[in-house]
């Protein structure tokens, strides 16, 4: 297997191999790592994957990205272990809603959210690569709800990994918060900050650029800025397509989108040769991505809290990867564009970026009424209970105008029981937690509250990191 090299979207950081980007997270120039070139599967190679167990399919799809950093045997062992913890044999099963619409259930992992599909794998990769060099890793992450619990579950108790997870105080659901704060492993530190997810995410990026911190600790990332996490998300696009007639038949996917990582994984699948008709970016009223794709206007506003907190975001980190890939892969130009955005909190997409994105992407915005209506329709017409994020994806899917002969798959990103109040408000039914997490509200919580300043968070981490 040849070595796969990764380059930064901002063109200045050194290229790294797969192990290097997994442990580095963010590039040293502030950019995000992407493969130097996209690996390709032929239609015959994709068709040959049909019927594989999910763990084996995952190893096949990931192998070109891993290069020579893992043997095929080691990779298969890791995927088997990562996906052996899921509560459904299919790992990411498809559920039919009507003649055209399907839901891809990504919430059968230990924390009931799609983040488990990637983070169960990422935790094992951290363990594998750190063991080779007897090193340690200090993970600093931000969560709008689901990343935190999935990351903590994946690394809790690991000897050489410590995790500090920031969440916006009062802006995640009770279930989301408790799935983080009731984990009592000594290497887990939960921090509630006064502010939004965007504030927390900005602090994490500053940590990576803080020479005093990085001189003392190797800082790692579990957010979707980490390439390895994104790579693992590519797999379920292949899984869904193979079940619905791919590669001979094209599919469209509708993706509830906050930080743009989940839908960018679909872009990667298309780059690898998977026939995708359209990727529909579904946003709530925090619609910076809808405005960027529809009008070329990437400008921030005030975050509006909604029933879909994981999408209450104004700055979508992974959008930078798309702008790089469809805009000519010019790291120097993109670095200047992102510096201008950081200063003005607004930018216009270039013509090449708009044209490149429009070839594959569409977008739609859902307000609270649209979200409740989609939840009600799924429940009353299809007998399916959806969480509010998935409902936003379904709303976008149903209004996208995709040819009725093309299946449209909405990614179900969280179990409805993570948002019981919103589901009950829409449907009159209150979803119960699966038995495997049923005692969540009996467990004791532990977290610290900090003001929403970088200095407070930085000092807390410096004082407590091992």
Secondary structure by P-SEA (a helix, b strand, c coil): ccbbbbbbcccccccccaaaaaaaccccccccccccbbbbbcaaaaaaaccccaaaaaaaaacccccccccaaaaaaaaaaaaccccccccbbbbbccccbbbbccccccccccccccaaaaaaaaaaaaaaacbbbbbbbcccccaaaaaaaaccccccbbbbbbbccccccaaaaaaccccccccbbbbbccccaaaaaaaaaaaaacaaaaacccccccccccaaaaaaaaaaaaaaaaaaccccbbbbbbbbcccaaaaaaaaaaaaacccccbbbbbbccccaaaaaaacccccccccccccccccccccccaaaaaaaaaacccaaaaaaaaaaaaaccbbbbcaaaaaaaaaccccccccaaaaaaaaaaaaacccccccaaaaaaaaaaaaccccccbbbbbbbcccccccaaaaaacccbbbbccccccccccbbbbbccccccaaaaaaaaaaccc
